[in-house]
């Protein structure tokens, strides 16, 4: 039986209604309604792509020219998280009874990058993004830099959370949100790796190519990602890899098996180093050459068997090792530059505290009726039966890792195989469960009182 989140006719109206917001409006009722719409578009786009059905969400976003708007709204929340959220967390008079609104704002960036990852696979989406591809390249570069530096690491966020809970028995809801935001940054950054790969697949813009190769030196950043491989870690029990949004223990025979992230990085390198228009622009100076030659040690027979096109990259690097390519020709280019991040920051510079205070008073202190309304909308947006079809594999028990059939009745977000595992895992799951179920529990209580 086909499952759908939103029908084509409804989706068309939703796509047409998408609009840009100011930083001050982030979290407002109008903004929140658009977040719900984008969440539905994201889920439906994934359903369509997974089932290889008509990808009408992508088609409508392209037709109505809304991809630049999505990029803007994603960067808007990114700026909010960097500039406003830290100030808001430090305000002494901010003690919300519900952190639900804040949680959804923090999650908004992840929703949009997930939607972009789904639709940017197609060339017409990249073309429809128009000048915003430059802003998207800058965004991806910021996220890749976080991965390389180790700032965006899901396991570090978890370790930080455990340390906080050990040091203080009562971790505030705001501190929990900060920990969640750090953990989510890792997931977002991995999505950015895929989006960057699709840009390298499709773009022919001189400005975009120049931005990737000359401004940000993306090839060397990708080499650093290969070297540090942040989606793989060693633990006492063995090697773990981040697959399907969770760390999974890898059997010894699968240690050399390429993950999705590995593949995206290698394909990006292949595109940026072997495409003729890219080779003309890139400066193969001694610094860049030495970095690129570090890749030769990773291009093993096992790796090349999994991605045969890498044979060409292997040959190119062998050739590079014994010769010095001519420097790129200096050309006079009228180059476009990204505007979104700089425009949002300059427009709100010096107003961060004022915006935080305004949002504390007007946006993130909802009344009981507001909470009731948002919980009802949330229930309509997140159809759990449909969401189960989005899972890439059968659910695993949050405690023992075996195949699970029972879901946490409070938050609906964690799975278990037996009651014993749920009880055992409760001390670890409690905080997250309370955060996700908080609004719904409050609404249910209010409804019972009013009935």
DRENDO-1510 file (C-alpha; in Angstrom, 1 decimal, always signed):
<recs>
REC; n; res; u; v; w
REC; 1; UNK; +0.0; +0.0; +0.0 .
REC; 2; UNK; +1.4; +3.4; -1.0 .
REC; 3; UNK; +2.0; +5.9; +1.8 .
REC; 4; UNK; +2.0; +9.6; +1.3 .
REC; 5; UNK; +2.6; +12.6; +3.5 .
REC; 6; UNK; +1.3; +15.2; +1.1 .
REC; 7; UNK; -0.5; +14.9; -2.2 .
REC; 8; UNK; +0.7; +16.6; -5.4 .
REC; 9; UNK; -2.1; +19.2; -5.5 .
REC; 10; UNK; -1.6; +20.2; -1.9 .
REC; 11; UNK; +2.2; +20.1; -2.3 .
REC; 12; UNK; +2.0; +22.6; -5.2 .
REC; 13; UNK; +0.1; +25.1; -3.0 .
REC; 14; UNK; +2.6; +24.6; -0.2 .
REC; 15; UNK; +5.6; +25.2; -2.5 .
REC; 16; UNK; +4.0; +28.3; -4.0 .
REC; 17; UNK; +3.4; +29.7; -0.5 .
REC; 18; UNK; +7.0; +29.3; +0.7 .
REC; 19; UNK; +8.6; +32.7; +1.6 .
REC; 20; UNK; +11.7; +34.2; +3.2 .
REC; 21; UNK; +11.8; +35.4; +6.8 .
REC; 22; UNK; +13.9; +37.8; +8.8 .
REC; 23; UNK; +16.1; +36.6; +11.6 .
REC; 24; UNK; +13.7; +38.2; +14.1 .
REC; 25; UNK; +10.8; +36.1; +12.8 .
REC; 26; UNK; +12.6; +32.8; +13.3 .
REC; 27; UNK; +10.3; +30.7; +15.5 .
REC; 28; UNK; +7.2; +32.9; +15.0 .
REC; 29; UNK; +3.8; +31.3; +14.3 .
REC; 30; UNK; +4.2; +32.0; +10.5 .
REC; 31; UNK; +7.7; +30.6; +10.5 .
REC; 32; UNK; +6.6; +27.6; +12.4 .
REC; 33; UNK; +3.8; +26.9; +9.9 .
REC; 34; UNK; +6.3; +27.0; +7.1 .
REC; 35; UNK; +8.6; +24.6; +9.0 .
REC; 36; UNK; +5.8; +22.1; +9.2 .
REC; 37; UNK; +5.3; +22.5; +5.4 .
REC; 38; UNK; +9.0; +22.0; +4.6 .
REC; 39; UNK; +9.0; +19.0; +6.9 .
REC; 40; UNK; +6.2; +17.4; +4.9 .
REC; 41; UNK; +7.9; +18.2; +1.6 .
REC; 42; UNK; +11.1; +16.6; +2.9 .
REC; 43; UNK; +9.4; +13.4; +4.0 .
REC; 44; UNK; +7.4; +13.1; +0.7 .
REC; 45; UNK; +10.5; +13.8; -1.4 .
REC; 46; UNK; +12.3; +10.9; +0.4 .
REC; 47; UNK; +9.4; +8.6; -0.1 .
REC; 48; UNK; +9.3; +9.5; -3.8 .
REC; 49; UNK; +13.0; +9.0; -4.3 .
REC; 50; UNK; +13.1; +5.7; -2.3 .
REC; 51; UNK; +10.2; +4.2; -4.2 .
REC; 52; UNK; +11.5; +5.7; -7.5 .
REC; 53; UNK; +8.1; +7.3; -8.0 .
REC; 54; UNK; +7.3; +10.6; -9.8 .
REC; 55; UNK; +9.4; +13.1; -7.8 .
REC; 56; UNK; +6.8; +15.8; -7.9 .
REC; 57; UNK; +8.2; +17.6; -4.9 .
REC; 58; UNK; +11.5; +18.2; -6.7 .
REC; 59; UNK; +9.7; +19.1; -9.9 .
REC; 60; UNK; +7.6; +21.7; -8.1 .
REC; 61; UNK; +10.5; +23.3; -6.2 .
REC; 62; UNK; +12.3; +23.6; -9.6 .
REC; 63; UNK; +9.3; +24.9; -11.5 .
REC; 64; UNK; +8.4; +27.6; -8.9 .
REC; 65; UNK; +12.1; +28.6; -8.4 .
REC; 66; UNK; +12.0; +27.9; -4.6 .
REC; 67; UNK; +15.4; +26.2; -4.2 .
REC; 68; UNK; +17.2; +29.5; -3.6 .
REC; 69; UNK; +14.6; +30.2; -0.9 .
REC; 70; UNK; +15.4; +26.9; +0.8 .
REC; 71; UNK; +19.1; +27.7; +0.8 .
REC; 72; UNK; +18.3; +31.1; +2.3 .
REC; 73; UNK; +16.1; +29.7; +5.1 .
REC; 74; UNK; +18.7; +27.1; +5.9 .
REC; 75; UNK; +21.5; +29.7; +6.2 .
REC; 76; UNK; +19.1; +31.9; +8.2 .
REC; 77; UNK; +18.8; +29.3; +10.9 .
REC; 78; UNK; +22.5; +28.6; +10.7 .
REC; 79; UNK; +23.2; +32.3; +11.5 .
REC; 80; UNK; +20.5; +32.1; +14.3 .
REC; 81; UNK; +22.3; +29.1; +15.9 .
REC; 82; UNK; +25.7; +30.9; +15.8 .
REC; 83; UNK; +24.6; +34.4; +16.8 .
REC; 84; UNK; +21.3; +34.4; +18.6 .
REC; 85; UNK; +21.0; +31.0; +20.3 .
REC; 86; UNK; +24.2; +31.3; +22.5 .
REC; 87; UNK; +23.0; +34.8; +23.7 .
REC; 88; UNK; +19.5; +33.4; +24.4 .
REC; 89; UNK; +21.0; +30.6; +26.5 .
REC; 90; UNK; +22.9; +33.1; +28.6 .
REC; 91; UNK; +19.9; +35.2; +29.5 .
REC; 92; UNK; +19.2; +34.7; +33.2 .
REC; 93; UNK; +15.5; +35.4; +33.0 .
REC; 94; UNK; +15.0; +32.8; +30.3 .
REC; 95; UNK; +13.4; +29.7; +31.9 .
REC; 96; UNK; +10.8; +28.3; +29.4 .
REC; 97; UNK; +8.3; +25.8; +30.6 .
REC; 98; UNK; +8.6; +24.1; +27.2 .
REC; 99; UNK; +11.7; +23.9; +24.9 .
REC; 100; UNK; +9.6; +22.4; +22.1 .
REC; 101; UNK; +9.8; +25.6; +19.9 .
REC; 102; UNK; +13.5; +25.9; +20.3 .
REC; 103; UNK; +14.0; +22.2; +19.5 .
REC; 104; UNK; +12.1; +22.6; +16.2 .
REC; 105; UNK; +14.1; +25.7; +15.2 .
REC; 106; UNK; +17.4; +23.9; +15.9 .
REC; 107; UNK; +16.1; +20.9; +13.8 .
REC; 108; UNK; +15.0; +23.1; +10.9 .
REC; 109; UNK; +18.5; +23.3; +9.4 .
REC; 110; UNK; +18.7; +19.5; +9.3 .
REC; 111; UNK; +15.3; +19.3; +7.6 .
REC; 112; UNK; +16.3; +21.6; +4.8 .
REC; 113; UNK; +19.8; +20.1; +4.2 .
REC; 114; UNK; +18.1; +16.7; +4.1 .
REC; 115; UNK; +15.6; +17.9; +1.5 .
REC; 116; UNK; +18.4; +19.5; -0.5 .
REC; 117; UNK; +20.4; +16.2; -0.4 .
REC; 118; UNK; +17.4; +14.4; -1.9 .
REC; 119; UNK; +16.7; +16.9; -4.7 .
REC; 120; UNK; +20.2; +18.1; -5.6 .
REC; 121; UNK; +20.9; +14.6; -7.0 .
REC; 122; UNK; +19.2; +15.8; -10.1 .
REC; 123; UNK; +20.9; +18.2; -12.5 .
REC; 124; UNK; +17.8; +20.4; -13.0 .
REC; 125; UNK; +17.8; +21.1; -9.3 .
REC; 126; UNK; +21.3; +22.3; -9.4 .
REC; 127; UNK; +20.5; +24.5; -12.4 .
REC; 128; UNK; +17.4; +25.9; -10.7 .
REC; 129; UNK; +19.4; +26.8; -7.6 .
REC; 130; UNK; +21.0; +29.5; -9.8 .
REC; 131; UNK; +23.2; +32.0; -8.0 .
REC; 132; UNK; +22.4; +30.4; -4.6 .
REC; 133; UNK; +24.7; +27.5; -5.5 .
REC; 134; UNK; +27.6; +29.8; -4.5 .
REC; 135; UNK; +26.0; +30.3; -1.1 .
REC; 136; UNK; +25.5; +26.5; -0.9 .
REC; 137; UNK; +29.2; +25.9; -1.7 .
REC; 138; UNK; +30.2; +28.3; +1.1 .
REC; 139; UNK; +27.7; +26.5; +3.5 .
REC; 140; UNK; +29.1; +23.1; +2.6 .
REC; 141; UNK; +32.7; +24.4; +3.1 .
REC; 142; UNK; +31.8; +25.6; +6.6 .
REC; 143; UNK; +30.4; +22.2; +7.4 .
REC; 144; UNK; +33.3; +20.2; +6.0 .
REC; 145; UNK; +35.7; +22.4; +8.0 .
REC; 146; UNK; +33.8; +21.4; +11.1 .
REC; 147; UNK; +34.1; +17.8; +10.3 .
REC; 148; UNK; +37.9; +18.1; +9.6 .
REC; 149; UNK; +38.4; +20.1; +12.8 .
REC; 150; UNK; +36.5; +17.5; +14.9 .
REC; 151; UNK; +34.1; +20.2; +16.1 .
REC; 152; UNK; +31.1; +18.4; +14.6 .
REC; 153; UNK; +31.3; +15.0; +16.2 .
REC; 154; UNK; +28.2; +13.1; +17.4 .
REC; 155; UNK; +30.2; +11.0; +19.8 .
REC; 156; UNK; +31.9; +14.0; +21.3 .
REC; 157; UNK; +28.5; +15.6; +21.9 .
REC; 158; UNK; +27.3; +12.4; +23.6 .
REC; 159; UNK; +30.4; +12.3; +25.7 .
REC; 160; UNK; +29.9; +15.9; +26.7 .
REC; 161; UNK; +26.4; +15.2; +27.7 .
REC; 162; UNK; +27.4; +12.2; +29.8 .
REC; 163; UNK; +30.1; +14.4; +31.5 .
REC; 164; UNK; +27.5; +17.1; +32.2 .
REC; 165; UNK; +25.1; +14.6; +33.7 .
REC; 166; UNK; +27.8; +13.2; +35.9 .
REC; 167; UNK; +28.9; +16.6; +37.1 .
REC; 168; UNK; +25.4; +17.8; +37.8 .
REC; 169; UNK; +22.5; +15.6; +38.6 .
REC; 170; UNK; +20.0; +18.1; +37.2 .
REC; 171; UNK; +20.9; +19.2; +33.7 .
REC; 172; UNK; +18.7; +22.0; +32.5 .
REC; 173; UNK; +16.5; +21.8; +29.4 .
REC; 174; UNK; +18.6; +24.5; +27.8 .
REC; 175; UNK; +21.8; +22.6; +28.4 .
REC; 176; UNK; +20.1; +19.5; +26.9 .
REC; 177; UNK; +19.2; +21.6; +23.8 .
REC; 178; UNK; +22.8; +22.7; +23.4 .
REC; 179; UNK; +24.1; +19.1; +23.6 .
REC; 180; UNK; +21.4; +18.1; +21.0 .
REC; 181; UNK; +22.4; +21.0; +18.7 .
REC; 182; UNK; +26.1; +19.9; +18.8 .
REC; 183; UNK; +25.2; +16.3; +18.0 .
REC; 184; UNK; +22.9; +17.4; +15.2 .
REC; 185; UNK; +25.7; +19.4; +13.7 .
REC; 186; UNK; +27.5; +16.2; +12.9 .
REC; 187; UNK; +24.5; +14.8; +11.0 .
REC; 188; UNK; +24.1; +18.1; +9.1 .
REC; 189; UNK; +27.7; +18.2; +8.1 .
REC; 190; UNK; +27.6; +14.7; +6.7 .
REC; 191; UNK; +24.5; +15.7; +4.5 .
REC; 192; UNK; +26.6; +18.7; +3.3 .
REC; 193; UNK; +29.2; +16.2; +2.0 .
REC; 194; UNK; +26.6; +14.7; -0.2 .
REC; 195; UNK; +25.2; +18.0; -1.4 .
REC; 196; UNK; +28.7; +19.2; -2.3 .
REC; 197; UNK; +29.3; +16.0; -4.3 .
REC; 198; UNK; +26.1; +16.7; -6.3 .
REC; 199; UNK; +27.2; +20.2; -7.0 .
REC; 200; UNK; +30.5; +18.9; -8.4 .
REC; 201; UNK; +28.5; +16.5; -10.6 .
REC; 202; UNK; +26.4; +19.1; -12.2 .
REC; 203; UNK; +27.8; +22.6; -12.1 .
REC; 204; UNK; +29.4; +24.2; -15.1 .
REC; 205; UNK; +29.4; +27.7; -13.7 .
REC; 206; UNK; +32.9; +29.3; -13.8 .
REC; 207; UNK; +32.1; +31.2; -10.6 .
REC; 208; UNK; +31.1; +28.1; -8.7 .
REC; 209; UNK; +34.1; +26.1; -10.0 .
REC; 210; UNK; +36.4; +29.0; -9.0 .
REC; 211; UNK; +34.8; +29.2; -5.6 .
REC; 212; UNK; +35.4; +25.6; -4.9 .
REC; 213; UNK; +38.9; +25.3; -6.3 .
REC; 214; UNK; +40.5; +28.7; -5.8 .
REC; 215; UNK; +38.7; +30.3; -2.9 .
REC; 216; UNK; +38.1; +27.3; -0.6 .
REC; 217; UNK; +40.6; +24.8; -2.1 .
REC; 218; UNK; +38.0; +22.1; -1.7 .
REC; 219; UNK; +40.2; +19.3; -3.0 .
REC; 220; UNK; +42.6; +19.7; -0.1 .
REC; 221; UNK; +39.7; +19.8; +2.4 .
REC; 222; UNK; +38.4; +16.6; +0.9 .
REC; 223; UNK; +41.9; +15.0; +1.3 .
REC; 224; UNK; +41.8; +16.0; +5.0 .
REC; 225; UNK; +38.4; +14.3; +5.3 .
REC; 226; UNK; +39.9; +11.1; +3.8 .
REC; 227; UNK; +42.7; +11.3; +6.3 .
REC; 228; UNK; +40.7; +11.9; +9.5 .
REC; 229; UNK; +37.5; +9.9; +8.3 .
REC; 230; UNK; +35.2; +11.3; +11.0 .
REC; 231; UNK; +32.5; +8.8; +10.3 .
REC; 232; UNK; +34.7; +5.9; +11.5 .
REC; 233; UNK; +35.9; +5.4; +15.0 .
REC; 234; UNK; +37.7; +2.8; +17.0 .
REC; 235; UNK; +36.2; +1.5; +20.3 .
REC; 236; UNK; +37.2; -1.2; +22.7 .
REC; 237; UNK; +34.7; -3.6; +21.0 .
REC; 238; UNK; +36.1; -2.9; +17.6 .
REC; 239; UNK; +35.5; -0.5; +14.6 .
REC; 240; UNK; +32.3; +1.5; +14.4 .
REC; 241; UNK; +31.0; +3.4; +11.4 .
REC; 242; UNK; +28.3; +6.0; +11.2 .
REC; 243; UNK; +25.6; +4.4; +8.9 .
REC; 244; UNK; +22.0; +5.4; +8.6 .
REC; 245; UNK; +22.3; +8.1; +11.3 .
REC; 246; UNK; +23.8; +5.9; +14.0 .
REC; 247; UNK; +27.1; +4.4; +15.0 .
REC; 248; UNK; +27.2; +0.7; +14.1 .
REC; 249; UNK; +29.8; -1.9; +15.0 .
REC; 250; UNK; +31.4; -3.3; +11.8 .
REC; 251; UNK; +32.4; -6.9; +11.4 .
REC; 252; UNK; +36.1; -7.5; +10.7 .
REC; 253; UNK; +35.5; -8.7; +7.1 .
REC; 254; UNK; +33.7; -5.3; +6.4 .
REC; 255; UNK; +36.3; -2.9; +7.8 .
REC; 256; UNK; +37.4; -2.0; +4.3 .
REC; 257; UNK; +33.9; -1.7; +2.9 .
REC; 258; UNK; +33.2; +1.8; +1.6 .
REC; 259; UNK; +30.4; +3.8; +3.4 .
REC; 260; UNK; +28.2; +6.4; +1.6 .
REC; 261; UNK; +30.3; +9.2; +3.0 .
REC; 262; UNK; +33.5; +7.6; +1.7 .
REC; 263; UNK; +32.0; +7.3; -1.7 .
REC; 264; UNK; +30.7; +10.9; -1.8 .
REC; 265; UNK; +34.2; +12.3; -0.9 .
REC; 266; UNK; +36.0; +10.2; -3.5 .
REC; 267; UNK; +33.4; +11.1; -6.3 .
REC; 268; UNK; +33.8; +14.8; -5.4 .
REC; 269; UNK; +37.6; +14.4; -5.7 .
REC; 270; UNK; +37.2; +12.6; -9.0 .
REC; 271; UNK; +35.0; +15.4; -10.4 .
REC; 272; UNK; +37.2; +18.3; -9.2 .
REC; 273; UNK; +40.5; +16.8; -10.3 .
REC; 274; UNK; +39.6; +15.1; -13.6 .
REC; 275; UNK; +37.1; +17.3; -15.2 .
REC; 276; UNK; +38.8; +19.4; -17.9 .
REC; 277; UNK; +37.2; +22.7; -16.9 .
REC; 278; UNK; +38.3; +22.1; -13.3 .
REC; 279; UNK; +41.9; +21.1; -14.2 .
REC; 280; UNK; +42.3; +24.4; -16.1 .
REC; 281; UNK; +41.3; +26.4; -13.0 .
REC; 282; UNK; +43.1; +24.5; -10.2 .
REC; 283; UNK; +46.6; +25.5; -9.2 .
REC; 284; UNK; +48.7; +22.3; -8.8 .
REC; 285; UNK; +51.4; +24.1; -6.8 .
REC; 286; UNK; +53.8; +22.2; -4.6 .
REC; 287; UNK; +51.5; +22.5; -1.5 .
REC; 288; UNK; +48.4; +21.3; -3.3 .
REC; 289; UNK; +50.3; +18.6; -5.1 .
REC; 290; UNK; +51.8; +17.2; -1.8 .
REC; 291; UNK; +48.4; +17.0; -0.2 .
REC; 292; UNK; +46.8; +15.3; -3.2 .
REC; 293; UNK; +49.5; +12.7; -3.4 .
REC; 294; UNK; +48.6; +11.6; +0.1 .
REC; 295; UNK; +45.6; +9.9; -1.6 .
REC; 296; UNK; +47.7; +7.3; -3.3 .
REC; 297; UNK; +48.1; +5.3; -0.1 .
REC; 298; UNK; +44.3; +5.0; +0.1 .
REC; 299; UNK; +43.7; +4.0; -3.4 .
REC; 300; UNK; +44.0; +0.3; -2.7 .
REC; 301; UNK; +42.8; -2.6; -5.0 .
REC; 302; UNK; +39.9; -3.2; -2.5 .
REC; 303; UNK; +38.8; +0.4; -2.7 .
REC; 304; UNK; +39.1; +0.6; -6.5 .
REC; 305; UNK; +37.1; -2.6; -6.9 .
REC; 306; UNK; +34.2; -0.9; -5.1 .
REC; 307; UNK; +34.4; +2.3; -7.2 .
REC; 308; UNK; +36.0; +1.4; -10.5 .
REC; 309; UNK; +36.2; +5.0; -11.8 .
REC; 310; UNK; +38.9; +5.6; -9.2 .
REC; 311; UNK; +41.3; +3.8; -11.6 .
REC; 312; UNK; +41.4; +7.1; -13.6 .
REC; 313; UNK; +42.1; +9.1; -10.5 .
REC; 314; UNK; +44.9; +6.6; -9.6 .
REC; 315; UNK; +46.5; +7.1; -13.0 .
REC; 316; UNK; +46.2; +10.9; -12.7 .
REC; 317; UNK; +47.9; +10.9; -9.3 .
REC; 318; UNK; +50.7; +8.7; -10.6 .
REC; 319; UNK; +51.2; +11.1; -13.5 .
REC; 320; UNK; +51.1; +14.1; -11.1 .
REC; 321; UNK; +53.8; +12.5; -8.9 .
REC; 322; UNK; +56.4; +12.7; -11.7 .
REC; 323; UNK; +55.5; +16.0; -13.4 .
REC; 324; UNK; +54.6; +19.6; -12.5 .
REC; 325; UNK; +51.4; +20.8; -14.3 .
REC; 326; UNK; +51.5; +24.3; -15.8 .
REC; 327; UNK; +50.0; +26.9; -13.5 .
REC; 328; UNK; +46.5; +28.0; -14.3 .
REC; 329; UNK; +46.2; +30.9; -16.8 .
REC; 330; UNK; +45.4; +34.2; -15.1 .
REC; 331; UNK; +42.2; +35.4; -16.6 .
REC; 332; UNK; +40.1; +38.4; -16.0 .
REC; 333; UNK; +36.8; +37.0; -14.7 .
REC; 334; UNK; +33.7; +38.9; -13.6 .
REC; 335; UNK; +33.0; +36.7; -10.7 .
REC; 336; UNK; +29.8; +36.3; -8.7 .
REC; 337; UNK; +30.0; +36.1; -5.0 .
REC; 338; UNK; +27.7; +34.6; -2.4 .
REC; 339; UNK; +25.5; +37.0; -0.5 .
REC; 340; UNK; +23.2; +35.3; +1.9 .
REC; 341; UNK; +25.4; +34.8; +5.0 .
REC; 342; UNK; +27.0; +38.2; +4.7 .
REC; 343; UNK; +23.7; +40.0; +4.1 .
REC; 344; UNK; +21.9; +38.3; +7.1 .
REC; 345; UNK; +24.9; +39.0; +9.4 .
REC; 346; UNK; +25.4; +42.6; +8.3 .
REC; 347; UNK; +21.7; +43.3; +8.5 .
REC; 348; UNK; +21.5; +42.1; +12.1 .
REC; 349; UNK; +25.0; +43.1; +13.3 .
REC; 350; UNK; +24.9; +44.5; +16.8 .
REC; 351; UNK; +21.3; +43.4; +17.3 .
REC; 352; UNK; +21.9; +39.8; +18.5 .
REC; 353; UNK; +21.0; +40.5; +22.1 .
REC; 354; UNK; +18.0; +42.6; +21.2 .
REC; 355; UNK; +16.7; +39.8; +18.9 .
REC; 356; UNK; +17.3; +37.2; +21.7 .
REC; 357; UNK; +15.4; +39.2; +24.2 .
REC; 358; UNK; +12.5; +39.8; +21.8 .
REC; 359; UNK; +12.3; +36.1; +21.0 .
REC; 360; UNK; +12.4; +35.1; +24.6 .
REC; 361; UNK; +9.4; +37.3; +25.3 .
REC; 362; UNK; +7.4; +36.9; +22.1 .
REC; 363; UNK; +8.4; +33.6; +20.5 .
REC; 364; UNK; +9.9; +31.0; +22.9 .
REC; 365; UNK; +7.5; +31.5; +25.8 .
REC; 366; UNK; +4.3; +29.9; +24.5 .
REC; 367; UNK; +1.0; +29.8; +26.3 .
REC; 368; UNK; -0.9; +26.6; +27.0 .
REC; 369; UNK; -3.2; +27.3; +24.0 .
REC; 370; UNK; -0.1; +27.8; +21.8 .
REC; 371; UNK; +1.4; +24.5; +23.0 .
REC; 372; UNK; -1.9; +22.7; +22.4 .
REC; 373; UNK; -2.2; +24.1; +18.9 .
REC; 374; UNK; +1.4; +23.2; +18.0 .
REC; 375; UNK; +1.1; +19.7; +19.4 .
REC; 376; UNK; -2.0; +19.0; +17.3 .
REC; 377; UNK; -0.1; +20.3; +14.2 .
REC; 378; UNK; +2.9; +18.2; +15.1 .
REC; 379; UNK; +0.7; +15.1; +15.3 .
REC; 380; UNK; -0.7; +15.9; +11.8 .
REC; 381; UNK; +2.8; +16.5; +10.4 .
REC; 382; UNK; +4.5; +13.4; +11.8 .
REC; 383; UNK; +2.5; +10.4; +10.7 .
REC; 384; UNK; +4.4; +7.7; +12.5 .
REC; 385; UNK; +3.1; +4.9; +10.2 .
REC; 386; UNK; +4.4; +6.8; +7.1 .
REC; 387; UNK; +7.7; +7.6; +8.9 .
REC; 388; UNK; +8.3; +3.9; +9.5 .
REC; 389; UNK; +8.5; +3.5; +5.7 .
REC; 390; UNK; +11.4; +6.1; +5.6 .
REC; 391; UNK; +13.6; +3.9; +7.8 .
REC; 392; UNK; +16.5; +2.6; +5.7 .
REC; 393; UNK; +16.5; -0.7; +7.6 .
REC; 394; UNK; +14.4; -2.5; +10.2 .
REC; 395; UNK; +14.5; -0.8; +13.6 .
REC; 396; UNK; +17.2; -1.9; +16.1 .
REC; 397; UNK; +16.8; -2.2; +19.8 .
REC; 398; UNK; +18.2; +0.9; +21.5 .
REC; 399; UNK; +19.6; -1.3; +24.3 .
REC; 400; UNK; +20.9; -4.5; +22.8 .
REC; 401; UNK; +20.9; -3.7; +19.0 .
REC; 402; UNK; +18.7; -6.7; +18.0 .
REC; 403; UNK; +15.8; -6.3; +15.6 .
REC; 404; UNK; +13.0; -4.4; +17.4 .
REC; 405; UNK; +9.3; -4.4; +17.1 .
REC; 406; UNK; +8.2; -2.2; +20.0 .
REC; 407; UNK; +8.4; +1.6; +20.1 .
REC; 408; UNK; +8.6; +4.0; +23.1 .
REC; 409; UNK; +5.0; +5.0; +23.7 .
REC; 410; UNK; +6.0; +8.5; +25.0 .
REC; 411; UNK; +8.3; +9.9; +22.3 .
REC; 412; UNK; +7.8; +7.3; +19.5 .
REC; 413; UNK; +11.5; +7.8; +18.7 .
REC; 414; UNK; +13.3; +4.8; +20.2 .
REC; 415; UNK; +12.8; +1.1; +19.6 .
REC; 416; UNK; +13.1; -2.0; +21.8 .
REC; 417; UNK; +12.9; -5.8; +21.3 .
REC; 418; UNK; +11.6; -6.6; +24.8 .
REC; 419; UNK; +10.3; -4.8; +27.9 .
REC; 420; UNK; +13.5; -5.7; +29.8 .
REC; 421; UNK; +15.6; -3.8; +27.3 .
REC; 422; UNK; +13.4; -0.7; +27.6 .
REC; 423; UNK; +13.7; -0.7; +31.4 .
REC; 424; UNK; +17.5; -1.2; +31.2 .
REC; 425; UNK; +17.9; +1.6; +28.6 .
REC; 426; UNK; +15.5; +4.1; +30.4 .
REC; 427; UNK; +18.2; +6.0; +32.4 .
REC; 428; UNK; +20.0; +6.9; +29.1 .
REC; 429; UNK; +16.8; +7.5; +27.2 .
REC; 430; UNK; +14.9; +9.5; +29.8 .
REC; 431; UNK; +16.1; +13.0; +29.0 .
REC; 432; UNK; +15.7; +12.7; +25.3 .
REC; 433; UNK; +12.3; +11.1; +25.7 .
REC; 434; UNK; +11.1; +13.9; +28.0 .
REC; 435; UNK; +12.3; +16.5; +25.6 .
REC; 436; UNK; +10.4; +15.0; +22.6 .
REC; 437; UNK; +7.3; +14.1; +24.5 .
REC; 438; UNK; +7.1; +17.3; +26.6 .
REC; 439; UNK; +4.7; +19.2; +24.4 .
REC; 440; UNK; +2.4; +16.3; +23.7 .
REC; 441; UNK; +2.1; +15.3; +27.4 .
REC; 442; UNK; +1.2; +18.9; +28.3 .
REC; 443; UNK; -1.5; +19.1; +25.6 .
REC; 444; UNK; -3.0; +15.8; +26.7 .
REC; 445; UNK; -3.2; +17.0; +30.3 .
REC; 446; UNK; -4.9; +20.2; +29.2 .
REC; 447; UNK; -7.4; +18.4; +27.0 .
REC; 448; UNK; -8.3; +16.1; +29.9 .
REC; 449; UNK; -8.9; +19.1; +32.2 .
REC; 450; UNK; -11.0; +20.9; +29.6 .
REC; 451; UNK; -13.1; +17.9; +28.7 .
</recs>
